[in-house]
């Protein structure tokens, strides 16, 4: 018998660029968990992917925009010098907080 109080979470996997370490992962998790309706974020450093979980549909364009502004653009987006620099700053901040 299934518990009717349990909510089934939907998942979304996004391959990203510039993901280097646990500092990056910490910063990404912290920022994406602020977005509604994101419930959980898993960062897979070795695969350069982010997995998001929610009980509602996720706004993919918004999530990709947030990632890009942090310096971690999706694979299907241009990775210019500005984004690479932002990713190093995000990484350093994440390392200090971690």
C-alpha positions as CSV (number, residue, x, y, z in Angstrom):
1,X,0.0,0.0,0.0
2,X,1.3,3.4,-0.9
3,X,1.4,6.3,1.6
4,X,-0.8,9.0,0.1
5,X,1.1,11.7,2.0
6,X,4.3,11.0,0.0
7,X,4.9,13.3,-3.0
8,X,6.5,12.0,-6.1
9,X,9.4,14.2,-7.0
10,X,10.2,15.0,-10.6
11,X,13.9,15.2,-11.6
12,X,15.8,17.3,-14.1
13,X,19.4,16.6,-15.2
14,X,21.3,19.5,-16.7
15,X,24.9,19.1,-18.0
16,X,26.9,22.3,-17.3
17,X,30.3,23.8,-18.0
18,X,33.0,25.1,-15.6
19,X,32.2,22.7,-12.7
20,X,35.5,22.1,-11.0
21,X,35.1,21.2,-7.3
22,X,33.2,21.0,-4.1
23,X,33.3,24.8,-3.8
24,X,31.4,25.1,-7.1
25,X,29.0,22.4,-6.0
26,X,28.3,24.2,-2.7
27,X,27.6,27.6,-4.4
28,X,25.3,26.0,-7.0
29,X,23.3,24.1,-4.4
30,X,22.9,27.1,-2.2
31,X,21.7,29.3,-5.0
32,X,19.4,26.8,-6.7
33,X,17.7,25.8,-3.4
34,X,16.4,29.4,-3.2
35,X,14.3,28.8,-6.3
36,X,10.7,27.6,-5.9
37,X,9.8,24.8,-6.2
38,X,13.3,23.2,-6.1
39,X,13.3,20.7,-3.2
40,X,16.7,19.0,-3.6
41,X,19.9,19.6,-5.7
42,X,22.6,17.1,-6.4
43,X,25.8,18.1,-8.1
44,X,27.7,15.4,-9.9
45,X,31.2,16.9,-10.2
46,X,32.7,14.0,-12.2
47,X,29.9,14.1,-14.8
48,X,29.6,17.9,-14.8
49,X,25.8,17.6,-14.2
50,X,23.3,19.0,-11.8
51,X,20.2,17.1,-10.8
52,X,17.2,19.0,-9.4
53,X,14.2,17.5,-7.7
54,X,10.8,19.1,-7.3
55,X,7.2,18.1,-6.7
56,X,6.1,20.6,-9.4
57,X,7.3,21.4,-12.9
58,X,10.6,23.2,-12.9
59,X,11.2,26.4,-15.0
60,X,14.1,25.1,-17.1
61,X,14.8,28.5,-18.8
62,X,15.0,30.2,-15.4
63,X,17.3,27.6,-13.9
64,X,19.6,27.7,-16.9
65,X,19.7,31.5,-16.7
66,X,20.6,31.4,-13.0
67,X,23.4,28.8,-13.7
68,X,24.7,30.9,-16.5
69,X,24.8,34.1,-14.4
70,X,26.8,32.2,-11.8
71,X,29.3,31.1,-14.4
72,X,28.1,27.6,-15.0
73,X,26.3,27.7,-18.4
74,X,24.5,24.6,-19.7
75,X,26.4,22.7,-22.4
76,X,24.1,24.1,-25.1
77,X,25.1,27.7,-24.3
78,X,28.3,29.6,-25.2
79,X,31.0,29.6,-22.5
80,X,32.7,32.9,-22.8
81,X,35.6,34.3,-20.7
82,X,33.2,36.3,-18.5
83,X,31.4,33.1,-17.5
84,X,34.6,31.3,-16.8
85,X,35.8,34.2,-14.5
86,X,32.4,34.2,-12.7
87,X,32.7,30.4,-12.1
88,X,36.1,30.9,-10.4
89,X,34.7,33.6,-8.2
90,X,31.7,31.3,-7.3
91,X,34.1,28.5,-6.7
92,X,36.2,30.5,-4.3
93,X,33.1,31.8,-2.4
94,X,31.8,28.2,-2.1
95,X,35.1,27.0,-0.7
96,X,35.1,29.7,2.0
97,X,31.6,28.8,3.0
98,X,32.1,25.0,2.8
